[in-house]
Amino acid sequence: MPTYAYACKTCGHAFDAVQSFSDPSLTECPECAGPLRKQYGSIGVTFNGSGFYRTDSRSTSSTPAAGAASGASPSSTASSTSGASAPAPAAS
């Protein structure tokens, strides 16, 4: 169950409450019975590493993944393919 942070608008009392997603938000301060507000902070998920590439989930037979397997760095492979221009429209 998630933990929510609350702070009283009147007295400034801050506390955490463990609540289910379906539980209603708390509205009354346990110290002074004043109105509460939910505090929102940074989330607990961090993405570390060099990044995610669109070729990560593809088979090794595709061109960018094969280049990465031969020793080319993912950033040089991604930059060489991302700068390609769109094909010209066919003449009518």
C-alpha positions as protocol buffer text, in pm:
chain_id: "A"
residue {
  index: 1
  type: MET
  ca { x: 0 y: 0 z: 0 }
}
residue {
  index: 2
  type: PRO
  ca { x: 129 y: 348 z: -82 }
}
residue {
  index: 3
  type: THR
  ca { x: 237 y: 603 z: 174 }
}
residue {
  index: 4
  type: TYR
  ca { x: 98 y: 956 z: 135 }
}
residue {
  index: 5
  type: ALA
  ca { x: 241 y: 1271 z: 292 }
}
residue {
  index: 6
  type: TYR
  ca { x: -2 y: 1523 z: 442 }
}
residue {
  index: 7
  type: ALA
  ca { x: 46 y: 1869 z: 594 }
}
residue {
  index: 8
  type: CYS
  ca { x: -199 y: 2081 z: 790 }
}
residue {
  index: 9
  type: LYS
  ca { x: -283 y: 2420 z: 638 }
}
residue {
  index: 10
  type: THR
  ca { x: -349 y: 2570 z: 984 }
}
residue {
  index: 11
  type: CYS
  ca { x: -76 y: 2445 z: 1220 }
}
residue {
  index: 12
  type: GLY
  ca { x: 178 y: 2306 z: 969 }
}
residue {
  index: 13
  type: HIS
  ca { x: 179 y: 1956 z: 1126 }
}
residue {
  index: 14
  type: ALA
  ca { x: 323 y: 1712 z: 869 }
}
residue {
  index: 15
  type: PHE
  ca { x: 282 y: 1336 z: 877 }
}
residue {
  index: 16
  type: ASP
  ca { x: 267 y: 1026 z: 655 }
}
residue {
  index: 17
  type: ALA
  ca { x: -29 y: 792 z: 620 }
}
residue {
  index: 18
  type: VAL
  ca { x: -35 y: 444 z: 468 }
}
residue {
  index: 19
  type: GLN
  ca { x: -355 y: 415 z: 266 }
}
residue {
  index: 20
  type: SER
  ca { x: -502 y: 195 z: -3 }
}
residue {
  index: 21
  type: PHE
  ca { x: -566 y: 340 z: -348 }
}
residue {
  index: 22
  type: SER
  ca { x: -940 y: 309 z: -284 }
}
residue {
  index: 23
  type: ASP
  ca { x: -931 y: 491 z: 54 }
}
residue {
  index: 24
  type: PRO
  ca { x: -1051 y: 851 z: 53 }
}
residue {
  index: 25
  type: SER
  ca { x: -794 y: 1125 z: 120 }
}
residue {
  index: 26
  type: LEU
  ca { x: -760 y: 1248 z: 476 }
}
residue {
  index: 27
  type: THR
  ca { x: -919 y: 1590 z: 531 }
}
residue {
  index: 28
  type: GLU
  ca { x: -875 y: 1668 z: 903 }
}
residue {
  index: 29
  type: CYS
  ca { x: -553 y: 1727 z: 1097 }
}
residue {
  index: 30
  type: PRO
  ca { x: -511 y: 1488 z: 1394 }
}
residue {
  index: 31
  type: GLU
  ca { x: -342 y: 1768 z: 1597 }
}
residue {
  index: 32
  type: CYS
  ca { x: -571 y: 2070 z: 1553 }
}
residue {
  index: 33
  type: ALA
  ca { x: -863 y: 1942 z: 1336 }
}
residue {
  index: 34
  type: GLY
  ca { x: -765 y: 2192 z: 1063 }
}
residue {
  index: 35
  type: PRO
  ca { x: -780 y: 2122 z: 689 }
}
residue {
  index: 36
  type: LEU
  ca { x: -512 y: 1898 z: 532 }
}
residue {
  index: 37
  type: ARG
  ca { x: -341 y: 1905 z: 198 }
}
residue {
  index: 38
  type: LYS
  ca { x: -159 y: 1624 z: 25 }
}
residue {
  index: 39
  type: GLN
  ca { x: 209 y: 1686 z: -38 }
}
residue {
  index: 40
  type: TYR
  ca { x: 353 y: 1570 z: -368 }
}
residue {
  index: 41
  type: GLY
  ca { x: 722 y: 1502 z: -393 }
}
residue {
  index: 42
  type: SER
  ca { x: 959 y: 1326 z: -626 }
}
residue {
  index: 43
  type: ILE
  ca { x: 871 y: 975 z: -728 }
}
residue {
  index: 44
  type: GLY
  ca { x: 1065 y: 671 z: -615 }
}
residue {
  index: 45
  type: VAL
  ca { x: 1157 y: 552 z: -966 }
}
residue {
  index: 46
  type: THR
  ca { x: 1496 y: 632 z: -1112 }
}
residue {
  index: 47
  type: PHE
  ca { x: 1619 y: 541 z: -1459 }
}
residue {
  index: 48
  type: ASN
  ca { x: 1996 y: 498 z: -1456 }
}
residue {
  index: 49
  type: GLY
  ca { x: 2219 y: 402 z: -1744 }
}
residue {
  index: 50
  type: SER
  ca { x: 2300 y: 517 z: -2092 }
}
residue {
  index: 51
  type: GLY
  ca { x: 1938 y: 519 z: -2209 }
}
residue {
  index: 52
  type: PHE
  ca { x: 1689 y: 320 z: -2406 }
}
residue {
  index: 53
  type: TYR
  ca { x: 1701 y: 272 z: -2778 }
}
residue {
  index: 54
  type: ARG
  ca { x: 1426 y: 168 z: -3016 }
}
residue {
  index: 55
  type: THR
  ca { x: 1648 y: -119 z: -3132 }
}
residue {
  index: 56
  type: ASP
  ca { x: 1676 y: -276 z: -2784 }
}
residue {
  index: 57
  type: SER
  ca { x: 1387 y: -520 z: -2835 }
}
residue {
  index: 58
  type: ARG
  ca { x: 1449 y: -605 z: -3200 }
}
residue {
  index: 59
  type: SER
  ca { x: 1617 y: -918 z: -3328 }
}
residue {
  index: 60
  type: THR
  ca { x: 1989 y: -917 z: -3405 }
}
residue {
  index: 61
  type: SER
  ca { x: 1920 y: -944 z: -3781 }
}
residue {
  index: 62
  type: SER
  ca { x: 1829 y: -574 z: -3808 }
}
residue {
  index: 63
  type: THR
  ca { x: 2102 y: -338 z: -3930 }
}
residue {
  index: 64
  type: PRO
  ca { x: 2148 y: -112 z: -3619 }
}
residue {
  index: 65
  type: ALA
  ca { x: 2160 y: -408 z: -3379 }
}
residue {
  index: 66
  type: ALA
  ca { x: 2413 y: -589 z: -3600 }
}
residue {
  index: 67
  type: GLY
  ca { x: 2633 y: -278 z: -3595 }
}
residue {
  index: 68
  type: ALA
  ca { x: 2616 y: -271 z: -3215 }
}
residue {
  index: 69
  type: ALA
  ca { x: 2718 y: -637 z: -3201 }
}
residue {
  index: 70
  type: SER
  ca { x: 3028 y: -569 z: -3412 }
}
residue {
  index: 71
  type: GLY
  ca { x: 3167 y: -327 z: -3156 }
}
residue {
  index: 72
  type: ALA
  ca { x: 3012 y: 5 z: -3258 }
}
residue {
  index: 73
  type: SER
  ca { x: 2878 y: 203 z: -2966 }
}
residue {
  index: 74
  type: PRO
  ca { x: 2496 y: 241 z: -2940 }
}
residue {
  index: 75
  type: SER
  ca { x: 2525 y: 620 z: -2950 }
}
residue {
  index: 76
  type: SER
  ca { x: 2722 y: 620 z: -3276 }
}
residue {
  index: 77
  type: THR
  ca { x: 2482 y: 366 z: -3428 }
}
residue {
  index: 78
  type: ALA
  ca { x: 2175 y: 566 z: -3323 }
}
residue {
  index: 79
  type: SER
  ca { x: 2319 y: 897 z: -3444 }
}
residue {
  index: 80
  type: SER
  ca { x: 2413 y: 758 z: -3784 }
}
residue {
  index: 81
  type: THR
  ca { x: 2057 y: 634 z: -3848 }
}
residue {
  index: 82
  type: SER
  ca { x: 1865 y: 919 z: -3689 }
}
residue {
  index: 83
  type: GLY
  ca { x: 2005 y: 1182 z: -3926 }
}
residue {
  index: 84
  type: ALA
  ca { x: 1875 y: 1008 z: -4241 }
}
residue {
  index: 85
  type: SER
  ca { x: 1629 y: 1211 z: -4446 }
}
residue {
  index: 86
  type: ALA
  ca { x: 1294 y: 1080 z: -4567 }
}
residue {
  index: 87
  type: PRO
  ca { x: 1282 y: 935 z: -4918 }
}
residue {
  index: 88
  type: ALA
  ca { x: 1172 y: 1168 z: -5199 }
}
residue {
  index: 89
  type: PRO
  ca { x: 815 y: 1128 z: -5322 }
}
residue {
  index: 90
  type: ALA
  ca { x: 770 y: 928 z: -5642 }
}
residue {
  index: 91
  type: ALA
  ca { x: 733 y: 1129 z: -5964 }
}
residue {
  index: 92
  type: SER
  ca { x: 386 y: 1114 z: -6122 }
}
